[in-house]
Amino acid sequence: MSSPAPRVSLFITCFNDTLFPQTGRATVTLLERLGVRVDFPLEQTCCGQMHFNTGYARQMVPLARRFARAFADSELIVSPSASCVAMVRCHYPRVAELAGDEELRRQLEALRPRVLELSELLIDRLGVEDVGAVFPHRVTYHPTCHSLRLLELGDRPLRLLRAVAGIELLELREADECCGFGGTFAVKNADTSIAMLSDKVRRILDTGAEVCVAADNSCLMHIGGALSRGRVGVRAMHLAEVLAATGPGRPRSGGAARGTGGARRGVA
């Protein structure tokens, strides 16, 4: 008898839900294609990363409590956002410490190892590299700072991309350099951010790629904005969208989590 399909809760993040819903759809499409049962806890909101990073750690404690409550019953939690996964795994212990709440600390400690970035779930938990994707385009990969330095994803996203049928994966020079986004850094230090972004865009164009891929839509928004303004014919695309693709064009629209009408609102 075959083992039952794993059940995974989608932590979509407020950034993706608001600005990049296609990433949520692609994540669900991909996982369901691999036989994963996906649910969508409706109580989830923001993880509190922007509050934490701008000095309002104590004020975001209610958001950490909500996260713990929303995902308390989840076997595994996946997010197409390396930065938000890093917030939960790397910074939530400090939030619980600031709150002085031992029960919250225990809840978050129990959740932390179950919160995974998409490539971690695919490779480390599901044991799959070839997800059946087809994407016949020239692609370069930008490893975002959170995925590279906090989560230490290493070559997991590249292994997944190399297994995509038809893809031409092009090496990005000095790939580990920051794109200059950094959340509010891009607002507070605009000149420095633009200089860093200009360097990143120049190196992307040097590859001759049609698509720049990353595991964080925040950085892709920054890079994609510059590419669009420059009218250079290169588009930014989330890793999940490439892995969900099954033909020469853009990824097809994905289904919602099964059995939860609210999930359709959450990821669509």
C-alpha positions as CSV (number, residue, x, y, z in Angstrom):
1,M,0.0,0.0,0.0
2,S,1.4,3.4,-1.0
3,S,2.0,6.0,1.8
4,P,-0.5,8.8,2.0
5,A,0.3,12.1,0.3
6,P,2.0,14.6,2.6
7,R,-0.1,17.5,3.8
8,V,1.4,20.9,3.6
9,S,0.1,24.3,4.8
10,L,0.8,27.2,2.5
11,F,2.3,30.3,4.2
12,I,1.7,32.7,1.3
13,T,3.1,35.9,3.0
14,C,1.3,39.2,2.8
15,F,3.7,40.5,0.1
16,N,2.9,37.7,-2.3
17,D,-0.8,37.7,-1.5
18,T,-1.1,41.4,-2.2
19,L,1.3,42.0,-5.1
20,F,2.3,38.6,-6.6
21,P,-0.7,36.2,-6.4
22,Q,0.6,34.3,-9.4
23,T,3.4,32.9,-7.2
24,G,0.8,31.5,-4.8
25,R,-1.1,29.9,-7.6
26,A,2.1,28.4,-9.1
27,T,3.2,27.0,-5.7
28,V,-0.1,25.2,-5.3
29,T,-0.1,24.0,-8.9
30,L,3.4,22.6,-8.5
31,L,2.8,20.8,-5.2
32,E,-0.5,19.3,-6.2
33,R,1.1,18.0,-9.4
34,L,3.6,16.2,-7.1
35,G,0.8,14.7,-5.1
36,V,1.0,17.0,-2.1
37,R,-2.2,17.9,-0.3
38,V,-2.2,21.7,0.2
39,D,-4.2,23.6,2.8
40,F,-4.4,27.3,3.5
41,P,-4.9,28.5,7.1
42,L,-7.2,31.5,6.7
43,E,-6.1,33.1,10.0
44,Q,-2.6,33.9,8.7
45,T,-1.5,37.4,8.1
46,C,1.9,39.2,8.1
47,C,4.9,37.5,9.7
48,G,6.0,40.9,11.1
49,Q,9.3,41.0,9.2
50,M,9.0,44.7,8.3
51,H,8.1,45.6,11.8
52,F,11.1,43.7,13.2
53,N,13.5,45.1,10.7
54,T,12.6,48.7,11.4
55,G,12.8,48.5,15.2
56,Y,9.3,47.6,16.2
57,A,10.0,44.1,17.4
58,R,7.8,44.4,20.5
59,Q,4.9,45.7,18.5
60,M,5.0,42.6,16.2
61,V,4.5,40.1,19.1
62,P,0.8,39.8,18.3
63,L,1.7,38.8,14.7
64,A,4.0,36.0,16.0
65,R,1.2,34.8,18.3
66,R,-1.2,34.8,15.3
67,F,1.3,32.8,13.2
68,A,1.7,30.2,16.0
69,R,-2.1,29.9,16.3
70,A,-2.8,29.8,12.6
71,F,-0.2,27.0,11.9
72,A,-0.4,25.1,15.2
73,D,-1.9,22.0,13.5
74,S,0.2,22.0,10.4
75,E,2.4,19.0,9.7
76,L,4.7,21.1,7.4
77,I,4.5,24.7,6.3
78,V,5.9,25.9,3.0
79,S,6.4,29.5,1.8
80,P,7.6,30.8,-1.6
81,S,9.5,33.5,0.3
82,A,12.9,32.9,1.7
83,S,12.9,36.2,3.6
84,C,9.7,35.4,5.5
85,V,10.9,31.8,6.3
86,A,14.1,33.4,7.6
87,M,12.0,35.7,9.8
88,V,10.2,32.8,11.4
89,R,13.2,30.5,11.8
90,C,15.9,33.0,12.6
91,H,14.2,35.9,14.4
92,Y,11.1,34.6,16.1
93,P,13.1,33.3,19.1
94,R,14.2,36.9,19.8
95,V,10.6,38.0,19.5
96,A,9.5,35.5,22.1
97,E,12.3,36.6,24.3
98,L,11.2,40.2,24.1
99,A,7.7,39.2,24.8
100,G,8.8,37.4,28.0
101,D,6.3,34.7,27.1
102,E,7.5,31.1,27.8
103,E,4.4,29.5,26.2
104,L,4.9,31.5,23.0
105,R,8.5,30.5,23.0
106,R,7.6,26.8,23.2
107,Q,5.0,27.2,20.4
108,L,7.4,28.9,18.1
109,E,10.2,26.5,18.8
110,A,7.9,23.6,17.9
111,L,6.9,25.3,14.6
112,R,10.3,26.5,13.5
113,P,11.7,23.2,12.0
114,R,8.4,22.7,10.2
115,V,8.6,26.0,8.3
116,L,10.3,25.4,4.9
117,E,11.2,27.5,1.9
118,L,9.9,25.9,-1.3
119,S,13.2,24.4,-2.6
120,E,13.9,22.9,0.9
121,L,10.5,21.2,0.9
122,L,11.0,19.8,-2.6
123,I,14.6,18.6,-2.2
124,D,15.0,17.8,1.5
125,R,11.5,16.5,2.4
126,L,10.0,15.3,-0.9
127,G,13.3,14.1,-2.3
128,V,12.6,15.4,-5.8
129,E,14.6,17.6,-8.2
130,D,12.9,17.0,-11.5
131,V,9.3,18.3,-10.9
132,G,8.2,17.8,-14.4
133,A,8.5,21.4,-15.5
134,V,9.0,22.5,-19.1
135,F,10.4,26.0,-19.6
136,P,12.4,26.5,-22.9
137,H,13.9,29.8,-22.1
138,R,17.3,31.4,-21.3
139,V,17.3,31.9,-17.5
140,T,19.7,33.3,-14.9
141,Y,19.3,32.8,-11.2
142,H,19.8,35.5,-8.5
143,P,20.3,34.1,-5.0
144,T,18.7,36.6,-2.6
145,C,20.4,37.6,0.6
146,H,18.0,35.8,2.9
147,S,18.1,32.6,0.9
148,L,21.9,32.7,0.6
149,R,23.0,33.9,4.0
150,L,20.2,33.1,6.5
151,L,18.6,30.0,5.2
152,E,21.8,28.8,3.4
153,L,19.8,27.3,0.6
154,G,23.0,26.7,-1.3
155,D,22.4,25.1,-4.8
156,R,18.9,23.8,-4.1
157,P,17.2,26.3,-6.4
158,L,19.8,25.7,-9.1
159,R,19.4,21.9,-8.9
160,L,15.7,22.3,-9.4
161,L,16.2,24.7,-12.4
162,R,18.8,22.4,-14.0
163,A,16.2,19.6,-14.1
164,V,13.7,21.8,-16.0
165,A,13.2,20.5,-19.5
166,G,14.2,22.9,-22.3
167,I,15.8,25.5,-20.0
168,E,19.1,27.1,-20.7
169,L,20.6,28.1,-17.3
170,L,23.1,30.9,-17.6
171,E,25.6,31.8,-14.8
172,L,25.2,35.2,-13.2
173,R,28.5,36.9,-12.4
174,E,29.0,38.0,-8.8
175,A,25.6,36.4,-8.1
176,D,26.0,36.6,-4.3
177,E,26.0,40.4,-4.3
178,C,22.9,42.1,-3.0
179,C,20.5,43.6,-5.4
180,G,20.0,46.7,-3.1
181,F,16.4,46.1,-2.1
182,G,16.6,45.2,1.6
183,G,13.0,46.3,2.3
184,T,13.1,49.8,3.7
185,F,16.8,50.1,2.9
186,A,15.8,50.9,-0.7
187,V,13.7,53.8,0.6
188,K,16.0,55.1,3.3
189,N,19.1,54.7,1.2
190,A,17.8,55.2,-2.3
191,D,21.0,56.3,-3.9
192,T,23.0,53.4,-2.6
193,S,20.2,51.0,-3.4
194,I,20.0,52.3,-7.0
195,A,23.8,51.9,-7.4
196,M,23.6,48.3,-6.2
197,L,20.6,47.6,-8.4
198,S,22.4,49.0,-11.5
199,D,25.3,46.7,-11.0
200,K,22.9,43.7,-10.6
201,V,20.9,44.6,-13.7
202,R,24.1,45.0,-15.8
203,R,25.3,41.6,-14.8
204,I,21.9,40.1,-15.6
205,L,22.0,41.7,-19.1
206,D,25.5,40.3,-19.6
207,T,24.2,36.8,-19.3
208,G,21.9,37.2,-22.3
209,A,19.0,35.7,-20.3
210,E,15.4,36.2,-21.1
211,V,14.3,35.7,-17.5
212,C,15.8,36.5,-14.1
213,V,14.7,34.0,-11.4
214,A,14.8,34.3,-7.6
215,A,13.2,32.8,-4.5
216,D,11.9,36.1,-3.2
217,N,9.4,38.4,-4.9
218,S,10.6,41.4,-2.9
219,C,14.0,41.3,-4.6
220,L,12.4,40.4,-7.9
221,M,10.1,43.5,-7.6
222,H,13.2,45.6,-7.2
223,I,15.1,44.0,-10.1
224,G,12.0,43.6,-12.3
225,G,11.1,47.3,-11.9
226,A,14.5,48.3,-13.2
227,L,14.3,45.8,-16.1
228,S,10.9,47.0,-17.0
229,R,11.8,50.7,-16.9
230,G,14.9,50.0,-19.1
231,R,12.7,48.2,-21.7
232,V,15.5,45.6,-22.1
233,G,13.2,42.6,-22.9
234,V,14.1,40.6,-19.7
235,R,11.4,39.7,-17.2
236,A,11.7,38.7,-13.5
237,M,10.0,35.5,-12.4
238,H,9.7,33.6,-9.2
239,L,11.2,30.1,-9.0
240,A,7.8,28.6,-8.3
241,E,6.4,30.0,-11.5
242,V,9.2,28.4,-13.6
243,L,8.8,25.0,-11.7
244,A,5.0,25.1,-12.3
245,A,5.4,25.8,-16.0
246,T,4.5,23.0,-18.4
247,G,5.1,24.6,-21.8
248,P,6.9,27.3,-23.8
249,G,4.9,30.3,-22.4
250,R,4.1,31.6,-19.0
251,P,3.1,29.1,-16.2
252,R,-0.5,28.1,-16.5
253,S,-2.9,29.3,-13.7
254,G,-2.9,26.9,-10.8
255,G,-5.7,25.5,-8.8
256,A,-6.4,26.5,-5.2
257,A,-5.9,24.4,-2.1
258,R,-8.4,21.5,-2.2
259,G,-11.5,21.7,-0.1
260,T,-11.2,25.3,1.1
261,G,-13.0,28.0,-0.7
262,G,-11.3,30.6,1.3
263,A,-7.9,29.4,0.1
264,R,-8.9,30.4,-3.4
265,R,-9.2,34.0,-2.1
266,G,-5.9,33.7,-0.3
267,V,-3.8,32.6,-3.2
268,A,-5.7,34.1,-6.2
